[in-house]
Each structure stands twice: as C-alpha cells, then as structure tokens.
C-alpha cells in the first residue's frame, strides 16, 4: 500500500491547486502535512469550501497528510449546469486520488461529504482505510423541499435567503446572536456561491438513498452526530451506526458543524478513532 504522494503530481503543501475531471470540471484542492504520513481526506458540507476544516489542520497535520477539496459546484471548484449525483461527486474524489497517486486513505465526510463517503465506501471500498461519517444520513427528505430550493435557485436566486437558512441550520442560536467570529467566513462563502452549483448539489442530496447499501460498508467506521442537529437528526446518525456492521456512534452536544462549534472535542474524538 502506498500512501505517499507521487512527485510527478507537483504537490506543494499548503497551496490551493487544481485538477480537471474527465468531464471537464476544475476541482480545487489543498494538501497539508508531511508527505510521508498516511493520507486523511476531509469532505465538505454543502455550501462550504474546504476551509471549513481550518480548525482541524493544526491538530491532524502532525499525524496525517491532509487532503481537502471543494466539491463540484461549491467553493472554488467548477459549477456545471444540471443536476449532480453522488456517483459523479464520488468519481471526482477517486479521480483526484488517482491524479495524486494515492491508493488508499482515511476518509472523513460531513453532511454532503458524508453521503460521498458512504458512496465511495460501498462502490470503491479498496480506496478507504477507516471511515468517519459526521452529521450525515443515508437519506434525507422530503423531496419537495429540495425541489423548491432548486427551483428558487434556477429561477430567482436569493443567496442572502440561503445564507440565513444555512447559518441557522449549522450553528446554535447563542453563537449566531453573539456574532461569533467563527461564523463570518461561512456567511461569505454562501453569498459567493454559484446558484447553479448549489442547485446541482441539492439534487445530489435529494436523489441519494443509501439506506439499503449502508450494511455493505466493510470499514471500521465512526459515526458522529449532534444532539441538537436539525438537518441530519440524531436518528439519522443512529441508523448508520446500527446499519454499518463495524460502526461506533458518538453523539456530541452540538448542532451541525461540531468541527467548528466544538473543535477540541471533535478533533480528540476523531484522532482517538484513527490512532
């Protein structure tokens, strides 16, 4: 097994780089940490960029080579028109790993990133060592809610309305009311996001139903949920922990982005699992 990076890939730690997928979409990514360490992939929530993991880099980089990327339609990656799929988003990740010469990784996905993580775990299990599924689900509904958001984004996009929706779904009211400085970068990313990309990403979540395949995930898995999460509910986390044969559930007193809200607890929980 080779967890080091190919020198031909031209990797420079700590700088944003790009590669182009087979269907012509440019994907932004960044590498941090020692090139000799095992590779840990962080996969993002919808409507964020890979800087949502900034609070993890100092804690994880001494032990891992960290690969972060912007999911298609999000952040600095390309946002093609149309509905996206978990299959296509997962293929983007596999293509990125191939581009960098990485055969196998630990994989941490949060929310949409957790959907992508589950898909890769069942369709390309040989690419993953340990799996962390944070604040995610095997299926989310109702479909009409996603369709309404997609219709709004494609006809009369109002990113300020989506900014308000996401922030209130992601963080506790006390943080928002106090204007916690950790929230401001997330607001900025949402407002700058492509409506086309967000609509396509909503479609991928709408159409993703991994309930029947969760039991096929063969990896040692950590499921992290939030007691106060109103997006991926505690029962969504519980379902995954029961369905995946080798899974362990940890519930945190958090909303949806516990890696930001409770970074020390989140970091310690994941590090203990990986080490």
GIHU-V828153 format. One record per helix or strand of 3 or more residues. SS is the DSSP state (h for helix, s for strand). FROM is the first residue (numbers start at 0). TO is the last residue. Records with the same first field share a line. If there is no record, write none. Layout:
SS: FROM-TO ; FROM-TO
//
This chain:
h: 6-8 ; 49-59 ; 85-99 ; 111-122 ; 124-126 ; 142-154 ; 158-169 ; 172-176 ; 180-191 ; 194-206 ; 213-215 ; 233-242 ; 257-260 ; 262-273
s: 16-19 ; 25-31 ; 37-42 ; 63-68 ; 104-109 ; 127-133 ; 220-225 ; 246-251
//
